[in-house]
Structures are given as C-alpha cells and as structure tokens.
Amino acid sequence: MTLTGANGDQIYLVYSGSAPFPAPGTEGSIIVADIDFEVTGGTGRFEGATGGGEMTAYIVFAGFGVPAWPARWVWEGTVTL
C-alpha cells in the first residue's frame, strides 16, 4: 500500500489480514477485516520511515455484482522518521 501526502511524499506499507467471506443474501451487512501493517520506507520527508500497527476495516457488503463496497478504516500504530 502507498499513502501519499498533500505534497506528493509517500509512505510505503506491507500488510496482511483476513475477513470472513460474505454469504449470499447478506447485502448491507458489515464485514470486519483485521489487518496488520508494517511501514517499509517512503520518499521525501518519509524516506527511511519505519513502524507498523493494526488496521480494522468495516466493510459494507454491497453484493457480489457491485464492484465497489463502502468501508471505514480504523488505524492504530506508529511511524518513526
């Protein structure tokens, strides 16, 4: 994952996690994904950045035929420059 600041500087992350697979007919339900991330560097003011933490994604299952599902991400962790 790449996060980009307003000035174009970037932070690079690697992440892994899991979420339950939604069942047919459960459109509108919330899927909770638990994800760990690690900061692996960056550009500009984020060059050499390290850190990591956890993310939780709350994803609204809009249905298998819908290409984009709304989500809210909650982050907790640190970035050290």
C-alpha positions as CSV (number, residue, x, y, z in Angstrom):
1,M,0.0,0.0,0.0
2,T,1.2,3.5,-0.7
3,L,0.0,6.6,1.2
4,T,0.6,9.9,-0.5
5,G,0.8,13.3,1.4
6,A,-0.5,16.6,0.1
7,N,3.0,17.5,-1.2
8,G,3.4,14.1,-3.0
9,D,5.7,12.5,-0.4
10,Q,4.8,8.8,0.1
11,I,4.9,6.2,2.8
12,Y,5.1,2.5,1.8
13,L,3.4,-0.2,3.8
14,V,3.0,-4.0,3.5
15,Y,0.0,-5.6,5.1
16,S,-1.8,-8.9,5.7
17,G,-5.0,-9.8,7.3
18,S,-8.3,-11.6,6.9
19,A,-12.0,-11.2,6.8
20,P,-14.9,-13.6,6.7
21,F,-16.3,-14.3,3.2
22,P,-19.9,-12.9,2.9
23,A,-22.8,-15.2,2.4
24,P,-25.2,-14.6,-0.5
25,G,-28.3,-12.7,0.7
26,T,-26.5,-10.7,3.4
27,E,-26.2,-7.5,1.4
28,G,-26.0,-4.5,3.7
29,S,-24.2,-6.4,6.4
30,I,-20.9,-5.3,7.8
31,I,-17.7,-7.4,7.3
32,V,-14.9,-6.8,9.8
33,A,-11.4,-7.3,8.5
34,D,-8.4,-7.4,10.9
35,I,-5.1,-6.3,9.3
36,D,-1.5,-5.9,10.5
37,F,0.7,-3.4,8.7
38,E,4.4,-2.6,8.6
39,V,5.9,0.7,7.3
40,T,8.8,-0.2,4.9
41,G,10.0,3.3,3.9
42,G,9.0,6.2,1.8
43,T,10.0,9.2,-0.2
44,G,10.8,12.9,0.7
45,R,10.2,13.6,4.4
46,F,9.1,9.9,4.8
47,E,12.4,8.5,3.5
48,G,13.6,5.8,5.9
49,A,10.3,5.6,7.8
50,T,9.7,2.6,9.9
51,G,6.8,1.4,12.1
52,G,3.6,-0.5,12.0
53,G,0.4,-1.4,13.7
54,E,-3.1,-2.7,13.1
55,M,-6.0,-1.7,10.9
56,T,-9.6,-2.7,11.2
57,A,-11.8,-2.3,8.2
58,Y,-15.6,-2.1,8.5
59,I,-16.8,-3.0,5.0
60,V,-20.5,-2.8,3.9
61,F,-21.2,-5.8,1.8
62,A,-23.0,-4.3,-1.2
63,G,-23.3,-7.6,-3.1
64,F,-21.2,-9.8,-5.4
65,G,-22.3,-7.9,-8.5
66,V,-21.2,-4.5,-7.1
67,P,-17.6,-3.6,-8.0
68,A,-17.0,-1.2,-5.0
69,W,-18.0,-1.6,-1.4
70,P,-18.0,1.3,1.1
71,A,-15.6,0.9,4.0
72,R,-14.3,2.7,7.1
73,W,-10.7,2.1,8.2
74,V,-9.5,2.5,11.8
75,W,-5.7,2.7,12.1
76,E,-3.6,2.3,15.2
77,G,0.2,2.3,15.2
78,T,3.3,4.3,14.8
79,V,5.5,5.8,12.1
80,T,9.1,6.8,13.1
81,L,11.1,9.1,10.8
